[in-house]
Amino acid sequence: MPKQAKTKLTEKGLIRKIRSAFHLIGKEAISHALILYYTLRTPNTPLWCRTVILGSLGYFISLIDGIPDLTPFLGYTDDISVMAAAVAALSQYITPEIKDKANKKADEILEKKVP
């Protein structure tokens, strides 16, 4: 895995972003972000998949956006679309274990209040 990916994209950072936006995005979008993250961390994920994942999660986390995230109702639609497309493109590399882990973590995140 590229060194830059290890230092810039962490589970804690991703969860922080999800918690700040979860009132505007649904559980499915949160699960998609976590599915992508856990697929990235799987050792046998091919390099091209890692590139797609880093691009889509980077777009979600980034402040530079096609539609600003602060725009009511529309702000996260582009982020969600990018993540959904990435999940669809990488579906053969997403195991049932990754999906289960992501769904459990999404449930855990949604049960907590925003700090």
C-alpha positions in Angstrom: 0.0 0.0 0.0 1.4 3.4 -0.8 2.8 5.2 2.2 0.7 8.3 1.6 -2.5 6.3 1.9 -1.4 5.1 5.3 -0.7 8.6 6.7 -3.7 10.5 5.1 -6.6 8.1 5.3 -7.4 6.6 8.7 -10.4 4.9 10.1 -10.6 7.6 12.8 -10.5 10.4 10.2 -13.1 8.7 8.1 -15.4 8.2 11.1 -15.0 11.8 12.2 -16.2 12.9 8.7 -19.1 10.5 8.8 -20.2 11.7 12.2 -20.1 15.3 11.1 -22.3 14.5 8.1 -24.5 11.6 9.3 -27.6 13.7 9.8 -27.4 14.5 6.0 -26.4 11.1 4.7 -28.1 7.8 5.3 -26.9 4.5 6.7 -26.3 3.2 3.1 -23.8 6.0 2.4 -22.1 5.4 5.7 -21.8 1.7 4.9 -20.4 2.5 1.5 -17.7 4.6 2.9 -16.8 1.9 5.5 -17.0 -0.9 2.9 -14.5 1.1 0.7 -12.2 1.7 3.7 -12.2 -1.9 4.8 -11.6 -3.1 1.3 -8.7 -0.7 1.0 -7.2 -2.3 4.1 -7.5 -5.9 2.8 -4.1 -7.1 1.8 -5.2 -8.8 -1.4 -7.0 -5.8 -2.9 -5.4 -5.0 -6.3 -3.6 -1.7 -6.8 -6.2 -0.4 -9.3 -8.9 -1.0 -6.7 -6.9 0.9 -4.1 -6.6 3.8 -6.5 -10.4 3.9 -7.0 -11.0 3.7 -3.3 -8.6 6.4 -2.4 -10.1 8.6 -5.0 -13.6 8.1 -3.9 -12.9 8.4 -0.2 -10.6 11.3 -0.8 -13.4 13.1 -2.6 -15.8 12.4 0.3 -13.3 13.7 2.9 -12.0 16.7 0.8 -13.2 20.2 1.3 -12.9 20.7 -2.5 -16.2 19.4 -3.9 -18.4 19.5 -7.0 -21.4 20.4 -4.9 -20.4 22.0 -1.5 -21.2 19.8 1.4 -22.9 22.7 3.2 -25.6 23.0 0.5 -28.8 21.7 2.1 -30.1 18.4 0.6 -27.7 18.3 -2.3 -24.4 18.7 -0.6 -23.5 15.1 -0.2 -25.3 13.7 -3.3 -22.1 13.8 -5.4 -20.0 12.2 -2.6 -22.6 9.4 -2.2 -22.8 8.9 -6.0 -19.0 8.6 -6.3 -18.8 6.1 -3.4 -21.8 4.0 -4.7 -20.1 3.8 -8.2 -16.8 2.7 -6.5 -18.6 0.0 -4.5 -20.3 -1.2 -7.7 -17.0 -1.2 -9.7 -15.2 -3.1 -6.9 -18.0 -5.5 -6.0 -16.0 -8.7 -6.8 -13.4 -7.7 -4.2 -15.9 -6.9 -1.4 -16.4 -9.9 0.8 -19.5 -10.7 2.9 -17.2 -10.2 6.0 -16.3 -6.7 4.8 -20.0 -5.9 4.3 -20.9 -7.2 7.8 -18.1 -5.3 9.5 -19.1 -2.1 7.7 -22.8 -2.5 8.6 -22.0 -3.2 12.2 -19.7 -0.1 12.4 -22.3 2.0 10.6 -24.9 0.9 13.2 -22.4 1.8 16.0 -21.8 5.3 14.5 -25.5 6.0 14.1 -26.2 5.1 17.7 -23.7 7.7 19.0 -24.4 11.4 19.2 -22.2 13.8 17.3 -19.4 15.0 19.6 
